[in-house]
């Protein structure tokens, strides 16, 4: 059976790259308790980052270079308001992707990395903000680009993050037991669901933190540097 000419090999390559990243990232997270006992939290964090970050960079570069591959399903970039909508959705996605619960010193292994059980800030909206942020990002970029390659990429990213919902809950349940069960009952996966049914309520002061200002600055810098990133990645022949 011959494949249609628009179904380029890049569609399958991006899925393979995503699978490799998912195995390294989720597999590394699953091995965390075992690894920390043997090499310590800081060395584990460094090794985890040295494995995950290069794979993520490869994924980003490959996506940038092949985003218009395949069939053009729609083209709405010239319509009024579309560009602004895409940027607004992208900005919102980063607020979920990089919530204030992250401790940058722990990520960099400057202080001892730990597993935390949070129930404040953006966790009140959804227990899995990264999954929500990734879906919003995928919707925005798929809307903007409108290609089959982007649809395939978005599908792979969303599937990985949906797996991460199950995987993350499983690891927290194993680590915290009944304490996580209580948090799980007071929070929701679907955004705002726990707030609507009264299990949770928003505390707006929890969002006035330096980390959220950092995310806002990051979005502004990304908006400014986006053309430069596209130019730089185009020089990498992947």
C-alpha positions in Angstrom: 0.0 0.0 0.0 1.5 3.3 -1.1 1.4 6.2 1.3 -0.1 9.6 0.0 2.7 11.9 -1.1 1.9 14.5 1.6 2.6 12.0 4.3 6.3 12.7 4.6 8.8 10.7 6.7 9.0 13.7 9.1 5.5 12.7 10.4 7.0 9.4 11.6 10.3 10.9 12.7 8.6 13.4 15.1 6.6 10.6 16.6 9.8 8.6 17.1 11.6 11.5 18.7 8.6 12.1 21.0 8.6 8.4 22.0 12.3 8.6 22.8 11.8 11.7 24.9 8.8 10.1 26.7 10.7 7.0 27.6 13.7 9.0 28.9 11.6 11.6 30.7 8.8 9.4 32.2 11.2 6.5 32.7 13.7 8.7 34.5 10.9 10.0 36.7 9.9 6.4 37.5 13.4 5.5 38.5 13.8 8.5 40.8 13.3 6.7 44.1 15.7 3.9 43.1 18.3 6.3 41.7 18.2 8.8 44.6 19.0 6.1 47.1 22.1 5.1 45.1 23.5 8.3 43.7 21.8 11.0 45.7 19.1 13.6 44.7 21.5 16.2 43.2 23.4 13.8 41.0 20.1 12.2 39.9 18.7 15.6 39.0 21.8 16.5 36.9 21.7 13.2 35.1 18.0 13.5 34.5 18.5 17.0 33.1 21.4 15.9 30.9 19.2 13.2 29.4 16.0 15.1 29.0 17.1 18.6 27.9 19.1 17.5 24.8 16.2 15.4 23.6 13.8 18.3 24.2 16.1 20.7 22.2 16.3 18.2 19.3 12.5 17.9 19.3 12.0 21.7 19.2 14.5 22.2 16.4 13.0 19.4 14.4 9.5 20.8 14.9 10.5 24.3 13.8 12.2 23.0 10.7 9.3 20.7 9.6 6.2 22.6 10.9 4.9 23.2 7.4 5.4 19.6 6.2 2.5 17.5 4.9 -0.9 18.6 3.9 -2.1 22.2 4.6 -5.5 21.5 6.2 -6.4 25.2 6.7 -4.7 28.6 6.4 -6.1 31.3 8.6 -3.0 33.2 9.6 -4.1 36.3 7.6 -7.5 36.5 9.3 -8.0 39.4 11.8 -7.4 38.5 15.4 -5.9 35.1 14.8 -2.3 36.1 15.5 -3.4 37.8 18.7 -5.4 34.8 19.8 -2.5 32.4 19.2 -0.2 34.6 21.3 -2.7 34.9 24.1 -3.3 31.2 24.2 0.5 30.6 24.1 1.0 33.0 27.0 -1.7 31.2 29.0 -0.2 27.9 28.2 3.2 28.9 29.7 1.4 29.9 33.0 0.3 26.3 33.2 3.5 24.7 31.8 5.7 26.5 34.3 3.7 27.1 37.4 5.0 28.8 40.5 5.2 25.5 42.3 8.6 24.9 40.6 11.6 25.6 42.7 14.3 26.8 40.4 17.1 26.1 42.9 16.0 22.5 43.1 15.7 22.2 39.3 19.3 23.3 39.0 20.3 21.0 41.9 21.7 24.0 43.9 19.5 22.9 46.8 18.5 19.3 47.4 15.8 18.3 44.9 12.6 17.0 46.6 9.2 15.7 45.6 6.5 18.1 46.8 2.8 17.6 47.5 1.2 20.9 46.5 -2.3 22.1 46.8 -2.0 25.8 46.3 -1.7 28.3 43.4 -2.4 26.8 40.0 -2.9 23.4 41.5 -6.2 24.6 42.8 -7.3 25.1 39.2 -5.9 21.7 38.0 -3.8 19.0 39.6 -1.9 18.6 36.4 -1.1 22.1 35.0 1.6 20.9 32.6 -0.9 18.7 30.8 -3.4 21.6 30.6 -0.7 24.0 29.4 0.5 21.5 26.8 -3.0 21.1 25.4 -3.5 24.8 25.2 -0.1 25.2 23.4 -1.0 22.5 20.9 -4.4 24.0 20.2 -2.8 27.4 19.6 0.0 26.2 17.3 -2.1 23.7 15.4 -4.6 26.5 14.8 -1.8 28.8 13.5 0.0 26.3 11.3 -2.8 24.1 10.1 -0.6 21.3 8.8 -0.8 17.5 9.2 2.7 17.5 10.6 1.5 19.9 13.4 -1.6 17.8 14.0 0.6 14.7 14.4 3.1 16.5 16.7 0.3 17.9 18.8 -1.4 14.4 19.1 1.9 12.9 20.3 2.5 15.6 22.8 -1.0 15.4 24.3 -0.9 11.6 24.5 2.4 11.8 26.4 1.0 14.4 28.9 -2.2 12.3 29.3 0.1 9.4 30.2 1.9 11.8 32.6 -1.4 12.4 34.4 -1.7 8.7 35.3 2.0 8.3 35.8 2.3 11.3 38.1 -0.7 10.4 40.2 0.7 6.9 40.6 4.1 8.1 41.8 2.6 10.5 44.2 0.2 7.9 45.5 3.1 5.5 46.0 5.1 8.1 47.8 2.5 9.9 50.0 -0.3 7.3 50.3 -3.4 8.6 52.1 -2.0 12.2 52.1 -2.1 12.2 48.3 -5.5 10.6 48.3 -6.9 13.5 50.3 -5.3 16.0 47.9 -6.6 14.1 45.0 -10.2 14.3 46.4 -9.8 18.1 46.9 -8.4 18.8 43.4 -9.3 18.0 39.8 -7.6 17.1 36.5 -10.1 19.1 34.5 -9.4 22.8 35.0 -11.8 24.6 37.5 -13.8 21.4 38.0 -13.0 21.2 41.8 -13.7 24.9 42.1 -17.1 24.6 40.4 -18.3 21.7 42.6 -17.0 23.4 45.8 -14.1 21.1 46.6 -11.6 23.9 46.1 -11.5 27.7 46.1 -9.1 30.2 44.5 -6.7 32.2 46.7 -5.7 35.1 44.4 -2.8 36.2 46.6 -1.1 32.9 45.9 -0.6 34.0 42.3 1.2 37.2 43.3 4.6 35.5 43.4 7.9 36.3 41.7 7.7 33.0 39.7 4.7 34.2 37.8 6.4 37.5 37.0 9.3 35.4 35.7 6.9 33.5 33.4 5.5 36.8 32.1 9.0 38.1 31.4 9.8 34.8 29.7 6.7 35.1 27.4 7.7 38.7 26.4 11.3 37.6 25.7 9.9 34.6 23.7 7.7 37.0 21.7 10.7 39.2 20.9 13.1 36.4 20.1 10.7 34.1 18.2 11.9 35.2 14.7 15.5 34.8 15.8 14.8 31.3 17.0 13.2 30.4 13.7 16.2 31.7 11.9 18.7 29.9 14.1 16.9 26.6 13.9 16.6 26.8 10.2 20.4 26.7 10.0 20.4 23.2 11.6 19.9 20.7 8.9 17.6 18.3 10.6 
